Amino acid sequence: MPFDFKNMKVRLHIIALDQFAFKHHPFYQITGDGGYKKGQPAASSSFNLSRSTTSEEGLGEKIIHSLPTFGLEGVIGTGLPFPKGFAITVDWAPFNLIDVNAGAEGSAVTPLEMDMYMLFGGFKFFAFDPTQPGLNYYLGVSPGRLEGRLLYPDMWVGAEYYEQEVVSFNQSKPLGTIRLGLDSKGKNFGFRYELISVQGKEVKLSKPYPGQSNTKLDFSGTIIRLSFFYEFN
């Protein structure tokens, strides 16, 4: 029968690499520095646990934010002409971005560091039965949450001196995402290439960067994800 959840198989994506290319780089929106106008993407991987703002976090936040990039999903075949497969998914991606890695090549940029955390939960619809070995294609939607912190350094702006400060930001409503992907799976192990289109135009910054006034940011862009997964029988 369609959507026989008793036969659902669980996949764990434990080796993952994400690249988040922003439509409008957030560091340029925050500082107005032209060196960030064509800034570099933010990166996240299962092996990168670097954080810049952990001193401002409570114990619970530190535990959650220390989790590496991962994905968890349950997949089933439907027996329908289309979709022939269905999945329920949860994905976690922490991003870290610092000024020297974010600026355009060869540019001098205003000091700034960012930790960003994204949590997605949603559905995927497959062209073929995802529980069977072989190539497969899917389309998905995954509303999500985005939050994070920025580290403003010690600095002079004109005659004013500002001490180092950690400033929070978050998306005021769920992120909108559309996901397109390609899976290649054997009996248990598989590889995925995925494009995630993110709409996040309502990110609120709790305090503007010194000398600036912008507190509403647009984090829209595209995430490219490469991952390996294991499917439990």
N, C-alpha and C positions, 0 to 999 in steps of 0.2 A: 504494500500500500504506500502511497505517497507520504513523505515525511514520517517514516518509521523511526522514531527517535531511539527505539531500543537497539537499533543497529548503528547508531552514531559512533564514529571513530574520532579520537582526540589527537590533534596535532600540536606539537610544541616547537615553536621557532626559537632556537637557542643561539644560533649564530646569525646575527643580523647586522646589516650596515645600512644606515639612512643618510641621505643628503637632502637637506631642505633648502631649495632655491626660492628666495623671496621675490614676489612681484615688485615690491618696494622695500629695500633693505631697512630693517627696523633701526639699525644704528644711524642711518642717514636721517630717518624721520625724527630720531631722538636728538641728535646733535646738530644737524644741518651741515655736517662736514662733507664736502664734495668727495673726499677719499673713500667714503662709504657708498656713494651713489650707485656704483656698479660693484657692490661688495660681494664677497665670497659666501657660498652657502654655509649653513650650520651643519655640523656632522654629529652623528650618534652611532654607536656600535655596541655590541655585546662585550667588548673588551675595554672600552673607554669609560672610566668611572671618575673622570676629572670634574670637580665642582669648584666654584669660586665663592659661593655665598653661604656655605654650610654653617658658619659661625652664628648666623641669625636664625637658625632653625631649632625647633624643639626636637626631642628624641624621636617622637613618632614621625615627624617630617623627614628626619635624617634617615630613618630606616626605609621609608617608602622611596625617597629620592635617591637612595643608594642602589636601588634595583637597576640592573643593566637592561638594555633594550631587549624586548622579547615579545612574542605573539603566541596566543593560545586560541585554538578554534576547534569546534566540533563539526564534522562533515558527514553528510549522508547522501545517498542516491535517492532520487524521488520517484523514478519510474514514469515520469511525465515526458512528453515530447520536448518541452523546454520549460523551466530549466531541468536538466538531468541530474543536477546536484545542488545542494544547499549547504550553507555554513553559517554558524553563529560564531562571532569573533570578538576577541579582546586584544588590544595592542597597547604597549607601553613604550614610550620613546623619550628619554632625557637628552637634551641637547646642551652643549657648552660652546660658547663662542667668545673669543677675546679679540681685542683690537688688532693685534699684529697678524692674526689669521683672517680677519674679516675684511680689511681694507683692500682696495684695488692694488694690483702689483705696482710697487715703486712709489706708492703714495705715503705721506705722513698723515697719521690719523689721530683724532681726539681719543684719549684713553677711555676705555669702556669694556666691561665684561658682563656676560649674561649667562644665566642658567635658565633653561626653559624645559617644561615638562608637559608632555602630551599623552592623554589617555583616550583611546577610541573603543567604542563598542558598537557592533552592527551586524550586517548580513552580507553574504556573497551568494551569487547565483552562477552556477557553472554550466558550461556548454556540454560537458560529459560527466559521467559518474566519477566524483572525486575519490571514491574509495578504491578505484581500480588503477593499476599502473598505467603510465603513459603521459602524454602531453594533455594539458587542459587549459581552458581560458575561463575567465570569470569577470563579472561586473558586480561591484558592491557599493554600499553606502554605509558610512560609519560616523554618526554624530559623535563629537568628542569634546574634551575639556582641555584648555590651554591655560597654564599659569607659569609664573617664574619670578626671578629677581634679577635686578641689575646692580652692578657694583660701580658706583661713582667714586673716582679716586680723590685724594687731596688735590685741590687746585685753586689757582687765583683766576677770577674773572673780573677784569678791570681792577678796581680797588678792593673788591670783595674776596675774602678767603673762605673756601668751603672745605670742611673736613670730609674724609671718606665716609660714604653712606651707602647702605643697601636699600634699594627701592623696589617694591613689588609691582607686578602687573598681572592681569588676568582677562580672559575673554568673558564679557558680561552675559553672553548666551552661548548655547552649544555651537561648536564648530560645525560647519557643513563640509562634508567630504564626499567625493566620488572616487572609486578605486577600480583600476583596470589591472589585470595581472595574468601572468603565464606561469603555470606549474609544470614541472617535470618530476614525476614520482616513480620510484621502483616499488618494491614490496612494502618497505617501511620508511626509507629515507627519500627526501625530495629536495628540490631547489625551486625557489620562486624569484621572479622579477616582477616588480609592481610599481605602478604610478599612482600616487595619491594626490588628487587635486583638493587643496585646502582653501576654504573661504573663511577668513577670520578678520573681519573688518571692524570689530567692536572691542578691541583690546584696550583696556583702561590702564594707564600708568598713574601710580599713586602720587608721584611728584615729578615735575619736569626736570630735565637736565639743567644745571646751572647756566644761566644766560639764555635759556630757551623757554618756550611756553607750551609746547605740544604735549598733551596728555592723552590723546586718542591715537592709537596706532593701528596699522593694517598689517596683519601677519599672513595675508593670503600668499599662496605660492604652490609649489609642487614638490612633493617628497618622492624621491626615487629610493626604493627599498630592494635590497638583495638579501636573501635569507636562505638558510638550510633548515629543514625541519625533520622531525621524527614523528611518524604516525603509529600510535599504539593500537594494537589489535584488540 
